[in-house]
Each structure stands twice: as structure tokens, then as C-alpha cells.
Amino acid sequence: MDMDFFRKIAVAAFSNPFTDQRVEADRRVVGAKEEAGWHEVLVPMLDRLDEQINELVRNHAVVIDANGSPEVRAVGVSVLFHVYHRFIDRFDQLIEQQIAVGDDSCRAPFAYQCMEELVGFGFSRSEACRYVAMFYQIRRAWFFISKELIGDSPCMKNLRAKLWDNIFTHDISWYERCLWNRMEDFSTLLLGETGTGKGAAAAAIGRSGFIPFNPDTQTFAESFTRAFVSINLSQYPESLIESELFGHRKGAFTGAIEKHEGIFSRCSPYGAIFLDEIGDVSVPIQIKLLQVLQERTFSPVGSHDRIRFKGRVIAATNKPVRQLRREGKFRDDFYYRLCSDQIVVPPLRERIRESSHELESLVDHLARRICGPEVDLPVLSILRRDVGKNYPWPGNVRELEQAIRRVVLTGAYTSDSAAEPVETESLDRAIGEGSLTAKALVEKYCRDLYGLYGNYGEVARRTGLDWRTVKKNVGRQAGSE
């Protein structure tokens, strides 16, 4: 038995798949070169794992004990990794099927087979049932993070890694041991400009919660399509927000002619509620939400009944939270109860600056979603012709998506000149908040000068920096054009 191999597999299995550390861990398992990509490494790694597991089975040497020695635990993790990848395609098919079916949970006989296979290796039935649910959760997290938040820029890679950690913690072994059913108290605050994709990030978290598997019905307890509910708080007047959040009883106020279920009532215990534009709500509403987060109960308007709330809370705002707190518009206690994790969704212009391929891949992704996968239209070339290479995309991904639709309809796109100073505004805001680093300031100054003069030497002369430093600050995109 190659114990070193199993230890390396255990490290890889517990690594965040959206980080370079996971790729490096996989390479170490098979002794691959540094330039080998993940997909080049994964197949030989799984082939070798199959061989090692089969050898253990032949020798009756598989021992499953979560409280055993590190070697025994490494073998147990390796067996889980082995079984997970044997059923991975069927979990993917179930996700696609569940999206098509909707809110009725689909039968999954293969998941029962997966559970029985784990039992055959020595896991208890309760453990095997829980691990099948975790396999499904892991695959959903991968699906929604990788497919809905694309891009090869460093800031997007970092965002995907942070979302994975938000679901499974920074060490999935902790999650697996004691946190899989305790995540409701871990609230999340998403920050970022309008249109950056905060909703997609929230949905990736909300649809990736732990959903138990029922071996008797061979279904998961609930469809993940019901596990995520959202509300945009800015679209409701102050008088209606409380009712939309917590619901109301018939006759609770003038116009309440029938009972209404609020969004907290509709939230699944296996999912999450998304409170978008949380920076727009008044202090009284913040106090009521704080009570829900602290006590995990709420009462509909006009009722004294206490209803238990079990889901996670995800909130988002495009407003400067530090400034709102200083002005007394966002309570400190409410902020601290929301920010178990705080994730910044990057603006599109930052993504484009960091990667020369970001706009191309995003346009291709959105155009295929809008027009169908078989359609190949020259959308990117039209956008580059009409807005130029330095357009800041003030509306971010939301603007880009509408720009693609306009190109399809009219064959052209006129930039949103009314909103173009957004970068200057965000820069001023960052300076006012004290959140801007000297590095970021130098990078922006170099990029602005390069956009004006188009020459590294001129930028170097004006900044007093070495031209190599200027080129690095300007970024790869400018250097390749």
C-alpha cells in the first residue's frame, strides 16, 4: 500500500478546486511537470487511484474510521474521492434534469447506488447517506460557480475561490466534520458596483447548500431550485418592506385583504435568502432584520406567532458601506451580524485590465446565451469598433449584456457617456473611505497616462518610474495591443 499516495490524494481532495493550490496538489500526486494543466493530470491521477483502491480491496485492507490514525483517515478520504468521481457524471446529469423539472425533487436511483457502494467500503449507512448529499452539494457548487461566473482574470479566479470557501469554509475537512449542518449562522455581505454579478454570486451560494438524501424515496429532500429566494429591497416603499420580508395576516393593515407569505417564510431550511440593495433600507428595518439574524425567528405583520427561520442570509449593496456607517445610515451591529464573510465582486473594467481575453470570453458566453450556441455573430468586433479599447463599461456585465442585444438588433452600440465617469467616482470614493492602496493608485495613474499617450516611455518619463515597472502597472492587455 502506497501510503504517501493516499496522503497526497487526501490533500488534493480537501483543496479548493478554484485555486492554484489544488492544481499543484494534483500534480504532486502523479509527479507531473509544472506546466501540466489540471485536465492533463486528473485522468492519470484517477486511474492510479482506482488501481490503489482495488489493491486494498483485494487485500481486505480498507479500514474506515473517522477517528483513526492520520493514515486511516487518508485512506477514507481517498475512498470518498474515488467514489465521488465514479458518479460525477450522473450528478451532473441530475443537476441539469433538476433545472429542467423545477421545484419537484427528481428521483436519483444512482445516488442510492452510490450510498450502497460507500457502505460496501465500510462506511455506516448514516455516514454514506450524508456523503452522498455532500457529493451532490460539491457538484452543484462547482456547476454554479464555474458556469455562471466565468473569466480567466485573476480577480475572477479569486472570486470563484472565495465563493467556494463561503460554501465549504477554507478547509472542507472542518466542514465535513462539524459544519455541514451549521451554516445558517454564517451570513455573507456581497459588495460591488451595480451590474457586476452580485446576484449570480449569491445564487451560486444559495443553490449549493447541503440537501439531505432520503434513501427510502431515492430523492434529495428538496429541489435546489427552491433553495434560493431573493428580494430587491430598493423596489419597495418603506411601508411595504416589512410585509414583503415577514409577511402579514389578513386585516393586519388597510388593504391586507388576505394572508401574505413573506420571503422569510418562503426560504428553505436548506437554502438561502438574498437581500439585494441592503444599503437602501432604513434603520428601523435594519433593526428588525438584526433581530431575525440574532434570534432566528420572526413574526408576520399583525401576528404574535413566532416562525423559525433556518436558511442562510446573503446581502448585497453597491453603496459604500463604510461611508453609510460613518453617516449613521447603516448600523454597526447590523453590519457585524451580516459580515461573517465579505466578498467584493470586481467591476468589468478591472477584469478586462487584468486579462486580454476577458471581454472576448464574456461576450462569447453572453452571446451564446442570448442567441443560442450555434449562432456565431461578429458582436465583439462591433463593440470594439463602437466603444474603443478603453471604454470603462460603467454598467458592468449588465451593460455588456444589453450592449450585445443592441448590437443584435441594430448592428451598433453607443457607449453610455452619461455614466462613464464611474471609475473616477469609485476612485474618489475609495480614497474617501481610506480603502485605496498606494499600489492601486500607481497602477491607475500609469494606465490613465498610457491611455492618453499610448507609449510606455512617455509614461515612464512623466511618472519617474522604470519603463518595465510602467508596463507591469499598465497590465498585459495594454501591452498586447
N, C-alpha and C positions, 0 to 999 in steps of 0.2 A: 504493500500500500504506500503510495507516494503522499506522505503527509504534507509535505511542502506545497504540493499541487493543490490540495484541498484548502490549505490556509490562504493561498493566493485567490482561489475561487471565492472564498468567503469574503475577502476584502473587495473583490470586484462586485459581488452580489450586493453589498451594502453601500456601494459608492453611488453618488448622484449621477445618473446617466447623461445629464446635460453638462457635465464638467469634463475638463481635460484629465482630471484625476481618474475618472472611470476608464477612459481610453488607455491611459498609462497602465492601469491595473490589469486590463485585458491583455495588453502587450506583454506584461511580465509573466502572465500565466503561460503563454506559448513561446516566450523568448523572441517576440517579433521585433523588427527594427523600428526606430523612432518614427520613420516616415510612413509606416503601415497604418492604413485607415481602420476605423472601427469594424467595418463590414468585412475587411480582409482578415481580421483577427477572430471575429466572433465564430465563424463556422468551424475553423480548426480547433478552437477552444472547446466548443460544444461537442465535437467529435471525440476529443480526448477525454472530456468529462464523461461521456457515455461509456467509453472503454473502462475508465476507472470505477465508475459505479457498477458496471456489470461484473467487474472483477470482485468487488466487495460482495455482491450478491452471491456469486459462485462460491465464495469462501465463507459465506454466512457471517460476514464481518461488519455488517451495517448495524450501528448502535445509535439509537435516537434518544437523547437525554438533554433537555434544555439546561439542566443544572450540572451536567457532566463537565469533564475537563475541557480546556480550550480545543484540544484535538477532536474530541467527540462532537463539540458544538460546530466545529468547522465542517465535519462530515455531514451533520444535519443540515447546515446551510447549503452545502453543495448538492445534497439530495433535493432540497426545495428548488434550487436554481435549475437543476436537471429537469424536474417535473414541470416547472413553470414553462420552460422553453419547449417542452413536448406538446403543450396545449396552447401555446401562444397564438397560433393562427386561428384557433377556434374561439378564443376570447375576442380576437379582433373581429371575427365574423359576428359574434354576439353583439358587440358594440354597434356595428353597422345595422344589424337587424333591429336592435332596440331603438335606434334613432328613427328607423322607418316606421316601426309599430307605434311608438309614442309611450303613453303613460301606463299601459298594461305590461307587467313584467313578463318577459319571454321565458319559455321553458329552456333549460340548459342541461340536457341529459349528460353532455360531455363533462360538465362540472362535477356531476356525481361520480363519473368515472375517474376524474382527476382526484377527487376525495378518496375513492377506494384505492387508488394507486398509492397515495400517501399513507393510508392505513397499512397497506401491504409492506411498506418500508419500515413500519414500526411506530408511526405517529398515532396518538389516540384519535378517536373519531371526532371529538370536540376540537382538537388541535387541527386535524385535517380539514374540518369544515371551515374553521377560521382562516386557514391558509388559502383555501380556495377563494374565499371572499377577498383576501388580500391580493391574490394574483389578479383578480378582476379589477380591483381598485388600482393596482400598479399599471395595468394595461390601459385603463381609462385615463389615468393621469398622463401617461405617455401620449396617448391619442390626442387629447385636447390641448396639451401644451405644444406638442410638435406640429400639429396640423393647423392650429388657429393663430399661433404666434411665430410666424416664420421670419427668416432673415439670418444672415451669417455675420452681421456686425457684432463686435464684442459686447456692446450694450444689450443686444437682444439675447445673445448667449447667456449673459449674466442674468437677464430677466427670467429666462426659462429655468435656469438653475435655482433661482430664488423661489419660483413658484413650486418647484418640486420639493424644496426644503420646507416650504409652508405647509405642504400636504403631509409629508412624512418626517419632518424635522431634519436637522442637519446630519443626524445619524439614525438611519432607518432601523438599526438594531434596537435603539431606545423605543422607537415607535412600535416595533414588533413585540417587544417585551411588555410594555405597560401603557402605551398611549393611544393605541388604535381605537379605543372606545372612550377616550377622554379629551377629544379635540374641540369640544364645544366651547370651552373657555378660552381658546386661542383665537382672538379676534384679529382682523387684518385691516390696515388702512392703506389704500392704494392712492398714490399721488401722481400727478402728471397733467399736462395740458389737455384741453378738450380734443377729442378725436384721436388720441394716441392708442387706444385699445384697452382701456381700463376695464371695460365691460367684458371683453374676451378673456382677460386675465382673471377676472372674478368668476366667470363661468367655468374656466378650467379648474379652479379650486372647488367651486360648488358642485360640479358634476363628478368630482373624484373622491367623494367621501367613502368611508367604509360602509358597505351594504351587506348585511349577513346573508349567508346562503342557507336555504331550507332544503335539506336532503329529502324530506318526505314529498314535497311538491316538485323538487328539482328546479326550483326557481330562486332568484335572489329576492329578498324581502320587498324590494321596491324598484321601479324603473328609475334610472338616474336622470331621465328627462324630467321627472317631477321633483328632483332633489335640489333644484336651483330656482329660486324665485327672486325677482328684482323689482325695485321701485325707484323711480326718479323723483326725488323729493322736491326738486325745483318746480315741478309742473303742477303742484297742488297749492291752493291758497292755505294760509295758516289755519283757517277754521276747519279744514278738511283733513289735514295731515294726520291728526291723531286717529281719526276714524279709519283712514286708509292703512295705517300701521297696525292698529289694535282691533279694528272692527267696532261695531256698535249694535246695540239691541234695538228692537223695534220700539219707536217712540222715544228714543234717547234724546232727540232734539227735533226741532221743526224740520220736516222733510224726511225724517227717518221712518219711512212707511213700512219698512221690512228689515229683517235682520241682515247684517253685512259682516262677512268674514274678512278680517284684515290680513295683511301679508304675513304677520307673525303666526296667525292661525294656520295659514296655508303652507308654512315652511315644514319640510320633512325633518324628522329627527336624524336622518342620515345625510342631510344636505346643508345648504347654507342660504342665508338671506342677504341680498346685495342692496345696500342703501347708497344709491348713487347721489352725487351732489350733496353730501352730508354737510359741506361748508355753508350751505344756504339755509339750514334750519335754524330756528330761533332758540334762544337759551331755554325757554320753558320746555320745548320739545326735546332738547338735549338732555334735560333733567329726567324726563320720562323714559327716554331711551337708556340713560345711565342706570336707572332703577331696574330695567329689564335685564341689562347686561350683568348687574350685580346679583339680583335675586333670581334670575332665570324664570320669572313669572310676569304676567301682565293681566290687566282687566280690560275688556271691551268698554267703550264709552256707554254709560248708562247701566253698568253692571258691577256687582261686587264680587263676581266669580273670579277666582284666580286660575289662570291657564298656564300650564307648564310649557316653556319653550326650550327645545333641545338642540336646535341646529346651531351652526356657526354663524357669525356675523362678519360680513365683509363690507367695508365702507369705502367710498372714493370721493375725491374732490379735485377740482382743477384750481382751487384757490390756495393762496399761500397760508398754510396753517399757522406758522409762527406769527405772522402778522395778525391773523384773526385772534390768536390767543393774547397777543400783546394789547389788542384793542378791546378785549373782553367779549368778543363775539363768538369765541369757541372756548368752552370751559376746560380748564386744565384737567380736572378729574375725569371728564368725558374723554378727552384725548388719551389720557393714560390707560383708560379702560379699553380703548379701541386698538391701541398700538402694540399688541403682543408682537406683531410683525408690521413693518412699514416698508412698502415696496414702491419704488419710483418707476413708472412706465416711461421710457425715453421718447422724446419727440422724434418725428420722422427726419428732420434735418440732421440731428445728431447721428442717426443710423446711417444716413447717406454719406455723411462726412467720414464715418469710420470704415465704410466698405463701399467700394466702387460698384459692387454688384447688387447692393441692397434694393435700389429703386427698380432695377430690372427684374429681380426675382419677385418683388412685391407686385409690380404691375402685371407680370405673368400670372401670378396666383389669383389676383383680384379679377383680371380679365376672363380667366377660365371660369371663375365662379359666376360671373355676370353673364357671359356669352356661351358658356359650355366648353368642355375640354377639347373638342375637336376644332374649335374656331381659332384661327391664328390671324389676328389683325395687327396692323402696324401702330398700335397705341403708343408704345414707348417713344418711337421716333417722332410722332406728332407732338407729344408732351414736351420733349426736349426742344423741338423746333419752336414751340409757342411760349414756353416759360423760361427757357435757358437753363444752364447747368447750376446756377447759384440760387435758384428760387427756393425760399425757405419753407415752403409748404406750411403756412400758418395754421391751417385746419388739420394738419397731420394726415393720418391714414384715412380718416373720414373724408377729408377733402380730396385725397387721391382717388378714392373710390368713386366719388361723384364726378371728378375730372374724367375718369375713364368712361363713365356713362355719357358725359357730354361729348367726348370725342366720338363715341359710337353713334350718337345722334346727329352731331353737327360737323364732325371732322376737324374740330378745333377746340382749344381751351384757352380762355382768357384768364390770366392769373388774378388772384384775389388781392388787388392792390390795397384795398381798404384795411386789410389785416396784416399786410407784410411787415410792419414794424414789430411784430410779436416777439422776435428774438431780442430786440433792443429792450422791450418792456420786460421780458423774462430776465435779461441780464441785470437791468436796474433793480428788479425785484430780488434777485439773488444777492446783489450787493447790499440791498437794504436789510435783508434777512441775515446777512453775515454767513451765507452758505456757499459762497463762491471761493474756490481755491485760487491761489496765485497761478498754478499750472493751467487751470481752465481759462483764466483771464488772458494769459500769454497766448494760449492756443487760439482763442477767438480773435485777438488782435492780429496775429500772424495770418489767420485765414481771411480776415477782412482786407488786410493790405494786399494779400495775394489776389483776392478777387478784384481789387482796384487796379493793380499794376501787372498782374499775371507773370511776375518774374521773381524767382527766389532771391536773386542777387539784390534787387531793389528792396525787397522786404528785409533782407539781412542788413543792408546799409541803414535803413530807417530805424530798425529796432536795436542795432548793435549786437545782434546775435550771429553766430556762425551759420552759414547757409544750410549746413546739414541739420542743425537744430531747427531752423525755419522749416525745412522740408518735412521733418518729423512732426512739427506742430501743425502744419497745414494739413497733413494726412495723405493717405495713399490715393484717395480719389483725385485730388487736385494734381498730384504728381503724375498720374497716369493719363491725364487728359492733355 
